[in-house]
Amino acid sequence: MAPDSRETSPGTRPNVRILVVGGGYVGMYTALRLQRKLRQRLRTGDAEIVVVTPEPYMTYQPFLPEAAAGSISPRHVVVPLRRVLKDCKIVIGEAERVDHAKRTATVTTLATGEDGTGAVEIPYDEIVIAPGSVSRTLPVPGLADFGIGFKTVEEAIGLRNHVIEQMDIASATRDPAVRDAALTFVFVGGGYAGVEALAELEDMARYTSRYYHNIKPEDLRWILVEATGRILPEVGEAMGKYAVGELRGRNIDVRLDTRLESCESRVAVLSDGSRFPTRTLVWTAGVKPAPLLAATDLPLTDRGRIRCTAALSVDGAPHAWAAGDAAAVPDLTSSEPGSETAPNAQHAVRQAKVLADNIVATLAGRPTEDYRHSYAGSVASLGLHKGVAHVYGRKLKGYPAWLMHRVYHLSRVPTFNRKARVLAEWTLAGLFKREIVSLGSLEHPRAEFALAARGHAHPEPPWATPPKDEEPPRTSG
C-alpha cells in the first residue's frame, strides 16, 4: 500500500476510508459489523475498511487456559481475520504513531524491514483505536529473565510445553534440588487469567503424572500469589472465597495479601519471607494500555487510556473512535459519578457493535447513540467440571458453574465454524484420554537442522546466543 494512495483500483478512489487499528475483540467485531453495514459501498469502491493488526487472527482469550491444558486445539482458539473480514483490507503490521490532526497513521509492516523503505503512512477519514492492552509488569528483579506471560496463544502453548518438560526434567534428574524446582509452579495474579490458567494446568499435570513412574500428584507444588485479600473479584466476595477453598482443597498454596519481591536465580521470594526455588514463574498480574496510545495526539486519562464519550467517539476529536481496553468510556448504568466501564471482553464486544453503528450513522448524517450496558456478571473455570459464577445476582459453583462457563463462551466465540470445532473437541475430550505430548521444538523448528548443517560443531542451540550486531527476537509478555 503506497503511503499517500487511497486507490482501491486504477481510476477509483474511495470517498471514505475507515482505519481500524487492532484486530482483537473491538477491532474484529467493529470491522465485521462495518463490513455488513457498508457492504454495497465497499464492493463499489465508494468506501474502504483497512485493519492494521500485528497478527492475522483474533485470539479468543477466555479459551487460552483450555488450550494450554490441551482441551482445545490452538487453531480453534483463534479466528483468521482474512477469512472473516473478506471485504476489508488486512495489513499485518504495527501502528507506531497516529497523527489525528493530519488524519494519518504511521505503520511498520513485515515488508518494511525487508525492502528498507521504512514505515508507511496510511491516511484515513475515520479511525478506530483498538490496540488492546499489554501485560502490566513491575520492576521485580529477575522477572524479565525468568517470567512467563499468559496473554497470547503462543504463550499458552509454550507454557503447556514448558510444564510437561519440567516433569521430564524432574523424572530424569538425580539432583533433588533440581527436581523440587522443576515441580514447583508459581503463578502471580489472582484474576481470571492466573486462576484459570493455574487450575487447568494443575488438572493437566496431575493427569499427566500417572504416566511417570517416579512422579506422584502430591510431588507437584502449585502456588498462587495475589497482592490483595481476594481472588476473582469479578465473581463477588462469596464466590471468591469458595474458589480459594476449592483450590486449597486440591493442595494449591493460595497466598493472599502477598507480593512477589524477586525471582532472581530462579528463586521466587515473596513478601511474607517465603522462598521457592522454581523453574516456572507465570506473571498474570494485570494489563496496561498499549504503548501506541502514548504516541497519538488524542486525549488520555491519568491511567493512559483514551478519553471517550458515551457514544464511543474520542472526546474532542471528531472522526476518532475507541473502545475496549484502550478506552475510558463513561458507565451510564452506574450511580457513581465519573465511573467508567470495566476493560473486559463483555463490554468490548458490546461496545464494538455500538461503535460500528455510530460510524455508519455519522457517515449518513444521522445522530449517534450512547453505549449503556449493565454488567451481567462473570463466570470462571477452576478446572475440569469445577467453576464459580455470579450472573444476574445468582451464585453458582461446582459443575453448574463450569457448565455455564462453557455454554457462555461457546455462544460468544466468533463464527459458526469455530463454535462447531470447539464443541466437537469438547465432545471428543470427554470420550478419549488427554494428550500429554510436549512439542517444545515447535518454538525453534530449525534448531536440529542448523546443528546438523554445522556438523554438530556448535556446542549449544543456535537461538541461545544471537549473532553479533543482531538483536534477540522480540517477545511479548
C-alpha positions in Angstrom: 0.0 0.0 0.0 1.5 3.3 -1.1 2.0 5.8 1.7 -0.1 8.5 0.0 -2.5 6.5 -2.0 -6.2 5.8 -1.3 -6.9 3.9 -4.6 -8.7 0.6 -4.4 -8.3 0.0 -8.2 -7.0 2.0 -11.1 -9.0 5.2 -11.6 -11.1 4.9 -8.5 -10.8 6.5 -5.1 -12.9 5.6 -2.0 -14.9 8.5 -0.6 -14.3 7.3 2.9 -11.5 5.1 4.4 -12.1 3.7 7.8 -8.9 2.7 9.5 -9.2 0.1 12.3 -6.1 -0.2 14.5 -6.1 -3.6 16.2 -7.5 -7.0 15.4 -8.7 -8.0 18.9 -12.3 -8.0 20.2 -13.1 -4.4 19.3 -11.1 -4.3 16.1 -12.5 -7.5 14.6 -16.1 -7.1 15.7 -16.2 -3.4 14.7 -14.8 -4.3 11.2 -17.1 -7.2 10.9 -20.2 -5.1 11.6 -19.0 -2.3 9.4 -18.4 -4.8 6.6 -22.1 -5.9 6.9 -23.5 -2.4 7.2 -21.4 -0.9 4.3 -21.2 -4.0 2.1 -22.6 -2.2 -1.0 -20.3 0.8 -0.7 -17.3 -1.5 -0.1 -18.0 -3.5 -3.2 -18.4 -0.5 -5.4 -15.2 1.1 -4.1 -17.0 4.0 -2.5 -15.8 3.0 0.9 -12.8 1.1 2.3 -12.0 -0.6 5.6 -8.4 -1.1 6.5 -7.5 -3.2 9.5 -3.9 -2.9 10.9 -3.0 -5.7 13.3 0.2 -7.4 14.4 -1.3 -10.9 13.9 -3.5 -12.2 11.1 -6.0 -13.6 13.7 -8.1 -12.6 16.7 -7.5 -14.6 19.8 -10.5 -15.6 21.9 -8.6 -15.3 25.2 -11.1 -17.0 27.6 -10.2 -20.2 25.8 -6.4 -19.8 26.4 -6.4 -21.9 29.7 -8.1 -24.8 27.9 -5.7 -24.5 25.0 -2.8 -24.7 27.5 -4.4 -27.7 29.1 -4.9 -29.4 25.8 -8.7 -29.4 25.9 -8.9 -27.3 22.8 -6.6 -27.1 19.7 -4.7 -23.8 19.5 -6.0 -23.4 15.9 -9.6 -23.2 17.3 -8.8 -20.5 19.8 -8.0 -18.0 17.0 -10.2 -16.6 14.3 -8.4 -15.9 10.9 -9.2 -12.3 10.0 -8.8 -12.7 6.3 -11.5 -15.3 6.2 -13.9 -13.4 8.4 -13.2 -9.9 7.0 -13.4 -10.7 3.3 -14.3 -7.2 2.2 -11.7 -5.5 4.4 -8.0 -4.9 3.7 -5.8 -6.6 6.3 -2.4 -5.0 6.9 -0.2 -7.1 9.1 1.9 -4.6 11.0 2.3 -2.3 14.0 0.9 1.1 14.2 3.7 3.3 15.6 2.0 6.7 15.6 -1.3 8.3 14.9 -1.4 12.0 13.9 -5.1 12.7 14.0 -4.6 16.3 13.2 -3.3 15.2 9.8 -5.5 12.0 9.7 -2.6 9.7 9.2 -1.2 6.6 10.9 2.4 5.5 10.7 2.6 1.7 10.3 5.5 -0.7 10.0 4.8 -4.0 8.2 6.6 -7.2 7.7 7.8 -5.9 4.4 9.2 -2.6 5.6 12.1 -4.3 7.3 12.9 -6.4 4.2 12.7 -3.8 1.5 14.2 -1.0 3.5 11.5 1.5 2.5 10.7 2.5 6.1 7.3 2.9 7.7 4.1 3.5 5.7 1.8 6.4 6.3 -1.9 5.4 5.9 -4.3 8.3 5.5 -7.9 7.9 6.8 -11.2 9.6 7.2 -12.4 7.7 10.3 -10.2 5.8 12.7 -11.0 3.2 15.4 -8.3 2.9 18.0 -8.4 -0.6 19.5 -4.9 -1.9 20.0 -5.9 -3.7 23.3 -3.5 -3.9 26.2 -0.2 -5.4 27.1 1.0 -7.2 30.3 1.5 -4.8 33.2 4.8 -5.7 34.8 6.5 -4.3 37.8 10.3 -3.8 38.4 10.7 -7.1 40.1 14.3 -8.3 39.9 14.6 -11.3 37.6 11.1 -11.0 36.2 12.3 -10.1 32.7 14.7 -13.0 32.7 12.5 -15.8 34.1 8.9 -14.7 34.0 6.3 -16.2 31.6 3.3 -14.3 30.3 -0.1 -15.7 29.6 -1.8 -13.3 27.2 -1.3 -14.9 23.7 -2.0 -18.3 22.2 1.8 -18.7 21.7 2.4 -18.1 25.4 -0.3 -20.6 26.4 1.1 -23.4 24.2 4.6 -22.5 25.3 3.6 -22.8 28.9 1.9 -26.2 28.3 5.1 -27.5 26.7 7.2 -26.0 29.5 5.2 -27.6 32.3 5.5 -31.1 30.7 9.2 -30.5 30.0 9.7 -29.7 33.7 8.1 -33.0 34.6 10.5 -34.7 32.2 13.4 -33.0 33.9 12.2 -33.9 37.3 11.7 -37.5 36.3 15.3 -37.8 34.9 17.4 -35.7 37.2 19.5 -37.2 40.1 19.6 -33.8 41.9 16.8 -33.4 44.5 17.1 -29.6 44.3 16.6 -29.6 40.5 13.7 -32.0 40.9 11.9 -29.8 43.5 12.4 -26.6 41.5 11.1 -28.3 38.3 8.0 -29.5 40.1 7.3 -26.1 41.7 5.0 -23.8 39.7 4.4 -20.2 40.8 1.6 -18.1 39.4 1.4 -14.3 40.2 -2.0 -12.7 39.9 -5.4 -13.9 41.2 -7.6 -12.6 38.3 -9.2 -14.6 35.6 -6.0 -15.4 33.7 -4.0 -16.5 36.6 -6.6 -18.6 38.4 -8.0 -20.3 35.3 -4.5 -21.0 33.8 -3.3 -22.5 37.1 -6.4 -24.6 37.6 -6.4 -26.0 34.1 -2.7 -26.7 34.1 -2.8 -28.3 37.5 -5.5 -30.6 36.2 -3.5 -31.4 33.2 -0.2 -32.0 35.2 -2.0 -34.2 37.8 -3.4 -36.4 35.0 0.0 -36.5 33.2 1.8 -37.6 36.4 0.2 -41.1 36.1 2.4 -41.8 33.1 5.6 -41.1 35.1 7.0 -43.9 37.1 8.6 -41.6 39.7 6.2 -38.6 39.9 3.1 -38.6 42.0 0.4 -35.8 42.0 1.5 -34.8 45.5 5.0 -34.2 44.3 3.8 -31.2 42.3 3.7 -27.9 44.1 1.4 -25.1 42.8 1.5 -21.6 44.4 -0.9 -18.7 43.6 0.3 -15.3 44.8 -2.2 -12.4 45.0 -1.4 -9.0 46.3 -4.9 -8.2 47.5 -7.1 -10.1 50.0 -9.2 -12.0 47.4 -9.1 -13.7 44.1 -11.6 -13.4 41.2 -13.1 -10.1 42.4 -15.5 -10.2 39.4 -17.5 -13.1 40.7 -18.1 -11.5 44.1 -16.6 -12.0 47.6 -18.6 -15.1 48.4 -17.7 -16.9 45.2 -14.1 -15.7 45.6 -13.8 -17.3 49.0 -15.3 -20.5 47.6 -12.7 -20.5 44.8 -9.9 -20.2 47.4 -11.3 -23.1 49.4 -11.7 -25.2 46.2 -8.1 -24.5 45.1 -6.7 -25.2 48.6 -8.6 -28.4 48.7 -6.5 -29.5 45.7 -3.3 -28.8 47.7 -2.8 -25.5 45.8 -1.0 -23.0 48.0 -3.0 -19.7 47.7 -1.2 -16.8 49.3 -3.4 -13.6 49.7 -2.0 -10.2 50.6 1.3 -11.3 49.3 3.6 -9.9 46.6 6.5 -11.3 44.6 9.6 -9.4 45.7 12.2 -11.1 43.5 12.7 -14.1 41.2 16.4 -13.8 40.5 18.4 -17.0 40.0 15.1 -18.9 39.7 14.1 -18.4 43.3 10.7 -16.8 43.9 11.0 -14.6 47.0 7.6 -13.5 48.5 6.8 -10.5 50.7 5.9 -12.9 53.6 9.5 -14.1 53.6 8.9 -17.4 51.8 11.5 -18.5 49.2 10.6 -21.1 46.5 13.2 -22.4 44.0 11.2 -22.7 40.8 11.8 -23.1 37.1 8.3 -21.8 36.3 7.0 -18.3 37.2 3.9 -17.2 35.4 3.0 -13.5 35.5 -0.7 -12.6 35.1 -0.8 -9.5 37.4 -3.0 -7.3 35.2 -2.6 -5.3 32.0 -2.0 -1.8 30.9 -2.9 0.2 27.8 -0.9 -0.5 24.6 2.1 1.8 24.1 0.6 3.2 20.9 -1.8 5.4 22.9 1.0 7.5 24.1 2.1 8.0 20.5 -1.1 9.7 19.5 -2.3 13.3 19.7 -5.6 12.1 21.3 -6.6 13.0 24.9 -5.6 10.4 27.5 -6.7 9.9 31.1 -4.4 9.6 34.1 -4.2 5.9 33.5 -3.2 6.2 29.9 -6.5 5.3 28.3 -8.2 7.4 25.6 -10.8 9.7 26.9 -14.1 8.8 25.2 -17.7 10.0 25.2 -20.6 7.7 25.9 -21.1 7.4 22.1 -17.5 5.9 21.9 -16.1 8.8 20.0 -12.9 10.3 21.3 -13.6 13.3 23.4 -12.8 16.5 21.4 -11.5 14.6 18.4 -14.2 14.2 15.6 -13.9 11.2 13.4 -11.8 9.3 16.0 -13.3 6.4 17.9 -12.2 3.9 20.6 -13.5 1.1 22.8 -12.3 -1.9 24.9 -9.1 -1.9 26.9 -7.8 1.3 25.2 -10.8 3.4 26.0 -12.1 5.2 29.1 -15.9 5.0 28.4 -18.4 6.6 30.9 -20.6 4.0 32.5 -24.1 5.4 32.2 -25.6 2.5 34.1 -23.6 3.3 37.3 -24.9 5.5 40.0 -21.4 6.7 40.9 -20.4 9.9 39.1 -17.4 9.6 36.9 -17.4 5.8 36.8 -16.1 4.0 33.7 -16.9 0.7 32.1 -14.6 -2.1 33.1 -12.0 -3.1 30.4 -13.2 -6.6 29.9 -14.4 -8.7 26.9 -18.1 -8.4 27.9 -18.0 -4.7 27.4 -15.6 -4.8 24.4 -17.9 -7.0 22.3 -21.0 -4.9 23.0 -19.1 -1.6 22.5 -17.9 -2.7 19.1 -21.5 -3.1 17.9 -22.5 0.4 19.1 -19.2 1.9 17.8 -19.7 0.4 14.3 -23.4 1.6 14.2 -22.3 5.1 15.2 -19.7 5.3 12.5 -22.3 4.3 9.9 -24.8 6.8 11.4 -22.1 9.6 11.2 -21.4 8.8 7.6 -25.1 9.0 6.8 -25.6 12.2 8.8 -27.7 10.6 11.5 -27.4 11.1 15.3 -25.3 8.6 17.3 -26.4 6.5 20.2 -24.8 6.2 23.7 -23.4 2.9 24.9 -25.1 1.6 28.0 -24.9 -2.0 29.3 -25.4 -3.1 32.8 -22.7 -5.7 33.8 -24.4 -9.1 33.7 -21.9 -10.9 35.9 -19.0 -13.3 35.5 -18.1 -17.0 35.1 -14.8 -18.7 35.8 -13.5 -22.2 35.4 -11.5 -23.9 38.1 -10.5 -26.9 36.0 -12.5 -29.8 34.6 -16.1 -29.9 36.0 -15.3 -27.1 38.5 -16.1 -23.4 38.4 -17.7 -20.4 40.0 -20.3 -17.9 38.6 -22.1 -14.8 39.7 -24.7 -13.9 37.0 -27.6 -11.5 37.4 -27.2 -11.8 41.1 -27.4 -15.6 41.1 -24.4 -17.5 42.5 -23.4 -20.9 41.2 -20.5 -23.2 42.0 -19.1 -26.5 41.0 -20.4 -28.4 38.0 -23.3 -26.0 37.2 -20.9 -23.0 37.1 -18.4 -24.9 35.0 -21.2 -25.8 32.5 -22.4 -22.2 32.4 -18.8 -21.1 31.7 -18.6 -23.4 28.7 -22.0 -22.6 27.3 -21.5 -18.9 27.7 -18.1 -18.8 25.9 -19.2 -21.2 23.2 -22.1 -18.8 22.4 -19.6 -15.9 22.3 -16.7 -17.3 20.3 -17.0 -15.9 16.7 -18.2 -17.8 13.7 -20.3 -21.0 13.5 -17.1 -22.7 12.2 -15.3 -22.1 15.4 -18.3 -23.0 17.6 -18.7 -26.4 15.8 -15.0 -27.2 16.1 -14.8 -26.3 19.8 -17.9 -28.3 20.6 -16.5 -31.3 18.7 -13.2 -31.1 20.6 -15.0 -30.9 23.9 -17.1 -34.0 22.9 -14.1 -35.9 21.9 -12.2 -34.9 25.0 -15.0 -36.5 27.1 -14.7 -39.7 25.2 -10.9 -40.1 24.9 -7.9 -39.6 27.2 -5.9 -36.3 27.3 -2.9 -35.7 25.1 0.2 -35.4 27.2 2.8 -34.6 24.5 5.1 -31.7 24.7 6.0 -30.1 21.4 8.5 -27.6 22.6 10.6 -28.0 19.5 7.9 -26.1 17.6 9.3 -22.9 19.1 12.6 -23.5 17.3 11.8 -25.6 14.3 15.2 -25.0 12.6 17.3 -25.9 15.6 18.0 -29.6 14.8 18.7 -28.9 11.1 21.0 -25.9 12.0 23.1 -28.2 14.3 23.3 -30.9 11.6 24.3 -28.4 9.0 27.1 -27.1 11.2 28.3 -30.7 11.7 27.4 -30.5 15.4 30.3 -28.1 15.9 28.1 -25.6 17.7 28.0 -26.6 21.4 24.6 -25.0 22.1 21.4 -24.4 20.2 21.7 -21.6 17.7 19.0 -19.5 19.3 20.8 -19.3 22.7 23.3 -16.7 21.6 22.2 -14.3 18.8 24.8 -13.4 16.2 26.8 -10.2 16.7 25.1 -7.0 15.7 21.8 -8.8 15.8 19.2 -8.2 18.5 17.4 -11.1 20.1 13.9 -11.7 18.8 11.2 -9.6 20.3 8.9 -11.4 22.7 5.6 -10.4 24.3 4.7 -10.5 28.0 
